[in-house]
Amino acid sequence: MILFIFLFVFPSIVFLLGTTSYTVARKDVDINDIIGADQGSQAIQLSFYATLSSYNYLTNDTILRVLNGTDFGGGSLNPVEILLLLGEYELTSSSDALKLAQMVNKCTESGLRVWIWFVYDTVLYGHYPSFQNYQHLPEFKQVFDNWVQNYSLNIHGILFDNEMDQVIVDTDLSDIFSYLKVILNYRRTVQADWVNAVNMYESVANNWSAQGYEIGLIGMEMTLSDLKDGDPDIQQLQGIVNNPPDMWDRVGFMLYRGCEYHPTPYGRDYLYNLADLHKKLYGERAVVALGCMDYAAYKTVDNILKDIAILKSLNYSTVELFEFRAFYDAFEYNGLLSILNSTLNGWKYPRFQINFYTVEYLLRSALMLADLFLDFF
């Protein structure tokens, strides 16, 4: 019962408070008072997630010439990185495989580094790389390697978007006690084969690294505090494999303030606190993904700029935005110029407030306590 309270009741109450207009307590703090007026103006690398739906944008010379800085005109711009989604199901279609290859080639010919993030055939394996499909990873690697070789592609890195098992996603949440029983039982299943799963991820990552790729992670926020205490309790509960942290050249987390599945935006204190923790844990390897573009908190360019300013203030060297087509459809060419300008050395947003809410601290405390209690079950 104690575990139930800390795993579900306390976080659920806090979540409901945090997603309504009700405020337990709040303090407004100016960003410059937190970091000091001399911080947050360094250059930063911008990375855009993209999918096949961005084909017409990322094969367009006008857009590519601003992304690589040729026609930017606002200063010395680091060429944007493209994080391109590769679906296993797309490689079974010769036309999709060709279009994705054309996107890679157009970007790299324009001087943009391309990373690949991948998902599986959902029907057969579950959508995202996770515990339940870890044995499929070598098979996917072979299919991926063949695609790269067939089209003579120059890819900079591979990004693991490791998320929870489809088994957990599909579990009915309407009966919370039944759900608790399911995930605790599932954790035992995961624990029994955990070492093999981790070894598989590490082996494939090392093989890709030996082929010359950088290896990155884009993880779910719930595992961030889990990694802090050095054990995989929360990961095993959900079937998420982010361990071992030392195998990632780039450690990213999705600190999404809102998306189609979460239309009520989290506050900036959520971003600041978790990004601060993440940076302290992983230093120069730390990367934050902001999302989703044109949803919730990011319906305006100005809100995106403020959150980039927060990450610059915390000395991040890279910020990722999810994702390119949604951004460009909403904010177009001038919006893109504004975002690119924010990545330059010397750019800094004018003073603005961050509202710090007590509920955000309570939620993080509840998750850490839940993680602690799992050590005894």
C-alpha positions in Angstrom: 0.0 0.0 0.0 2.9 2.4 0.8 4.4 1.7 -2.6 1.0 2.3 -4.3 0.7 5.7 -2.6 4.1 6.8 -3.7 3.9 5.3 -7.2 0.4 6.4 -8.1 -1.7 8.3 -5.6 0.8 11.1 -4.7 2.0 11.7 -8.3 -1.6 11.5 -9.6 -2.8 14.2 -7.2 0.2 16.4 -7.9 -0.3 15.9 -11.7 -3.9 16.9 -11.5 -3.0 20.0 -9.5 -0.2 20.8 -12.0 -2.5 20.6 -15.0 -5.2 22.9 -13.7 -5.2 26.6 -12.8 -4.9 25.7 -9.1 -1.7 26.9 -7.5 -0.4 25.5 -4.3 2.4 28.0 -4.1 4.5 30.0 -6.5 7.4 32.3 -6.7 8.4 34.4 -9.8 12.1 34.6 -10.4 13.8 36.4 -13.2 16.0 34.2 -15.4 18.9 36.6 -15.1 18.7 36.6 -11.3 19.2 32.8 -11.4 22.1 32.6 -13.8 23.7 36.0 -13.7 23.7 38.6 -16.4 26.9 37.3 -18.0 25.7 33.8 -18.8 23.5 32.4 -21.5 24.9 34.2 -24.6 27.1 31.4 -26.1 26.5 29.8 -29.4 24.4 26.6 -29.4 23.9 23.7 -31.9 20.3 23.4 -33.2 19.0 20.0 -34.2 15.6 19.4 -35.8 13.8 16.1 -35.7 12.2 15.3 -39.1 10.2 12.6 -40.7 9.5 11.5 -44.3 6.7 14.1 -44.2 9.4 16.8 -44.4 10.6 15.5 -47.8 9.6 18.6 -49.7 11.2 20.9 -47.1 14.5 19.1 -46.7 15.1 18.6 -50.4 14.4 22.3 -51.0 17.5 24.3 -51.8 16.2 27.6 -50.4 15.5 26.0 -47.0 18.7 24.0 -47.0 20.8 27.1 -47.8 19.4 28.9 -44.7 19.8 25.8 -42.5 23.5 25.5 -43.4 24.1 29.3 -43.0 24.8 30.2 -46.6 21.7 32.5 -46.9 21.2 33.1 -43.2 23.0 36.5 -43.2 22.7 37.0 -39.5 26.1 35.9 -38.3 28.3 32.8 -38.1 25.8 30.0 -37.9 26.5 26.4 -36.9 24.8 24.3 -39.7 21.6 22.7 -38.3 21.6 19.0 -37.6 18.8 16.8 -38.9 17.5 13.9 -36.8 15.7 11.9 -39.4 13.1 9.2 -38.5 13.7 5.8 -40.1 10.7 3.4 -39.8 11.5 -0.2 -40.3 8.2 -0.4 -42.2 9.5 2.3 -44.6 12.4 0.2 -45.6 10.1 -2.4 -46.9 8.8 0.2 -49.4 11.2 0.9 -52.2 9.7 4.3 -52.8 10.0 5.3 -49.1 13.5 3.9 -48.8 14.5 5.9 -51.8 12.9 9.2 -50.6 14.6 8.9 -47.2 17.9 8.3 -48.9 17.3 11.4 -51.1 16.7 13.4 -47.9 19.9 12.2 -46.4 21.9 13.0 -49.5 20.4 16.4 -50.0 21.1 17.4 -46.4 24.6 16.0 -46.3 25.5 17.6 -49.6 24.3 20.9 -48.1 26.7 20.5 -45.2 24.1 19.3 -42.6 24.9 16.4 -40.4 22.3 13.7 -40.3 21.4 11.5 -37.4 19.0 8.6 -37.8 16.4 7.7 -35.1 14.5 4.5 -35.7 11.3 2.7 -34.9 10.2 -0.9 -35.7 7.3 -2.6 -37.5 4.7 -1.9 -34.8 2.5 -4.9 -35.4 5.4 -7.4 -35.1 7.7 -5.8 -32.5 6.1 -2.8 -30.8 6.8 0.7 -32.0 9.9 1.9 -30.1 13.1 0.1 -29.1 12.5 -1.3 -25.6 13.0 -4.3 -23.5 10.4 -6.6 -25.1 12.0 -6.3 -28.6 15.7 -6.2 -27.7 16.3 -9.4 -29.6 15.2 -7.8 -32.8 17.8 -5.1 -32.6 20.6 -7.0 -34.5 18.1 -7.8 -37.3 17.1 -4.2 -37.6 20.8 -3.2 -37.6 21.4 -5.5 -40.6 18.5 -3.9 -42.5 19.7 -0.5 -41.7 23.3 -1.2 -42.7 22.1 -2.6 -46.0 20.0 0.6 -46.7 23.1 2.8 -46.0 25.3 0.7 -48.2 22.8 0.4 -51.1 22.4 4.2 -51.3 26.0 5.1 -50.3 24.8 7.3 -47.5 26.9 9.5 -45.2 25.2 9.4 -41.7 26.8 11.0 -38.7 25.1 9.2 -35.9 22.4 6.9 -34.7 19.9 7.9 -32.0 18.1 5.4 -29.8 14.6 6.5 -29.0 14.2 4.0 -26.2 10.7 4.1 -24.7 8.3 1.9 -22.7 7.2 -1.6 -23.8 4.1 -1.8 -25.9 2.8 -4.3 -23.2 2.8 -1.4 -20.7 1.3 1.1 -23.2 -1.6 -1.3 -23.9 -2.3 -2.0 -20.2 -5.7 -0.7 -19.0 -5.3 2.1 -16.6 -9.0 2.2 -15.5 -8.4 -0.2 -12.6 -5.4 1.3 -10.9 -4.8 -1.6 -8.5 -4.9 -4.1 -11.4 -2.5 -1.8 -13.3 -0.1 -1.8 -10.3 -0.2 -5.5 -10.1 0.6 -5.8 -13.8 3.6 -3.5 -13.9 5.1 -5.0 -10.7 4.8 -8.5 -12.1 6.2 -7.3 -15.4 9.1 -5.8 -13.6 10.0 -9.2 -12.3 10.0 -10.5 -15.9 12.2 -7.7 -17.0 14.6 -8.2 -14.1 15.1 -11.9 -15.0 16.4 -11.0 -18.5 17.7 -7.5 -17.8 21.4 -8.3 -18.2 20.8 -9.9 -21.5 18.8 -6.9 -22.8 21.4 -4.4 -21.6 24.2 -6.5 -23.1 22.4 -6.6 -26.5 21.9 -2.8 -26.6 25.5 -2.3 -25.6 26.8 -4.8 -28.2 24.9 -3.3 -31.1 25.8 0.3 -30.0 29.5 -0.7 -29.9 29.3 -2.3 -33.3 27.7 0.8 -34.8 30.3 2.9 -33.0 33.1 0.8 -34.5 31.6 1.6 -37.9 32.2 5.3 -37.3 28.8 6.4 -36.0 28.2 8.5 -33.0 25.7 6.9 -30.7 23.0 8.9 -28.9 20.0 8.4 -26.6 16.8 10.3 -26.5 15.0 9.1 -23.4 11.8 9.6 -21.5 11.9 12.1 -18.7 10.7 9.6 -16.1 14.0 7.7 -16.4 16.1 10.8 -15.7 15.8 10.6 -11.9 16.0 6.8 -12.2 19.5 7.1 -13.7 20.5 9.5 -11.0 20.5 6.9 -8.2 22.4 4.4 -10.3 19.7 1.6 -10.5 17.2 0.8 -13.2 14.0 0.4 -11.1 11.8 2.8 -13.0 13.2 1.6 -16.3 12.4 -2.1 -15.4 8.9 -1.1 -14.3 8.2 0.2 -17.8 10.4 -1.9 -20.0 12.7 1.0 -20.9 16.4 0.3 -21.5 18.5 3.4 -21.1 21.3 1.7 -19.2 24.3 1.7 -19.2 24.6 5.5 -19.4 28.3 5.3 -20.4 27.6 3.8 -23.8 25.9 7.0 -25.1 28.0 9.7 -26.8 25.0 12.0 -26.5 22.4 11.7 -23.7 19.1 13.4 -24.5 15.8 13.6 -22.8 12.4 14.7 -24.1 11.5 17.5 -21.8 8.3 18.2 -23.7 6.1 20.9 -22.2 3.1 19.9 -24.2 2.1 17.7 -27.2 -1.1 16.4 -28.8 -1.3 13.8 -25.9 -0.8 16.6 -23.3 -2.4 19.8 -24.5 -2.1 21.6 -21.1 1.5 22.8 -21.0 3.9 22.2 -18.2 5.5 25.4 -16.7 9.0 26.6 -17.4 10.0 25.5 -13.9 9.5 21.9 -15.2 12.0 22.5 -18.0 14.4 24.5 -15.8 14.6 22.0 -13.0 14.9 18.8 -15.1 17.3 20.4 -17.5 19.4 21.6 -14.6 19.5 18.0 -13.1 20.2 16.5 -16.5 23.2 18.9 -17.1 24.6 18.1 -13.7 24.4 14.3 -14.4 25.8 14.3 -17.9 27.8 17.5 -18.5 28.8 18.0 -22.1 26.9 14.9 -23.2 23.6 16.3 -22.1 21.0 17.4 -24.7 17.4 18.5 -24.3 14.6 18.0 -26.8 11.8 20.6 -26.7 8.4 19.7 -28.1 6.0 19.6 -29.6 6.2 22.5 -32.1 2.9 24.3 -32.6 1.3 22.6 -29.6 0.6 23.8 -26.1 3.5 25.9 -24.9 5.0 26.3 -28.3 2.2 28.0 -30.2 4.4 31.1 -30.6 8.1 31.5 -31.7 8.6 33.7 -28.6 7.9 30.9 -26.2 10.4 28.7 -28.0 13.0 31.4 -27.8 12.5 31.7 -24.1 13.1 28.0 -23.6 16.2 28.0 -25.8 17.4 30.9 -23.6 16.9 28.7 -20.5 19.0 25.9 -22.0 21.7 28.4 -23.1 21.7 29.8 -19.5 22.4 26.2 -18.2 25.4 26.0 -20.6 23.9 23.4 -23.0 25.7 23.1 -26.2 22.9 21.5 -28.2 19.1 21.9 -28.3 16.7 19.6 -30.2 13.3 20.7 -31.5 10.5 18.2 -32.4 9.8 18.5 -35.2 10.6 20.3 -38.5 7.5 20.1 -40.6 5.2 21.1 -37.7 7.5 24.0 -37.0 7.8 25.2 -40.6 4.1 24.9 -41.3 3.3 27.0 -38.3 6.0 29.6 -38.3 7.4 29.5 -41.9 10.6 31.1 -43.1 10.7 34.1 -40.8 10.1 31.9 -37.8 13.0 29.7 -38.8 15.3 32.8 -39.1 14.3 33.8 -35.5 15.2 30.4 -34.1 18.5 30.2 -36.0 19.4 33.7 -34.7 18.9 32.5 -31.1 21.7 29.9 -31.6 24.3 32.5 -32.3 27.0 33.6 -30.0 26.0 36.9 -28.3 22.2 36.3 -28.6 20.4 36.4 -25.3 16.7 36.8 -24.5 15.8 40.0 -22.5 14.9 39.5 -18.9 11.8 37.2 -18.3 10.2 35.5 -15.4 10.1 31.8 -14.5 7.2 30.8 -12.3 8.3 28.2 -9.8 5.4 26.1 -8.4 5.5 23.9 -5.3 3.6 21.1 -7.2 6.6 20.6 -9.5 8.9 19.9 -6.6 6.3 17.6 -5.0 6.0 15.6 -8.2 9.7 15.1 -8.5 10.0 14.2 -4.8 7.2 11.6 -5.2 9.0 10.0 -8.2 12.3 9.8 -6.3 10.5 8.3 -3.3 8.8 5.8 -5.5 12.2 4.9 -6.9 13.6 4.4 -3.4 10.7 2.2 -2.3 11.1 0.0 -5.3 14.5 -1.1 -3.9 12.5 -3.1 -1.3 10.2 -4.9 -3.7 
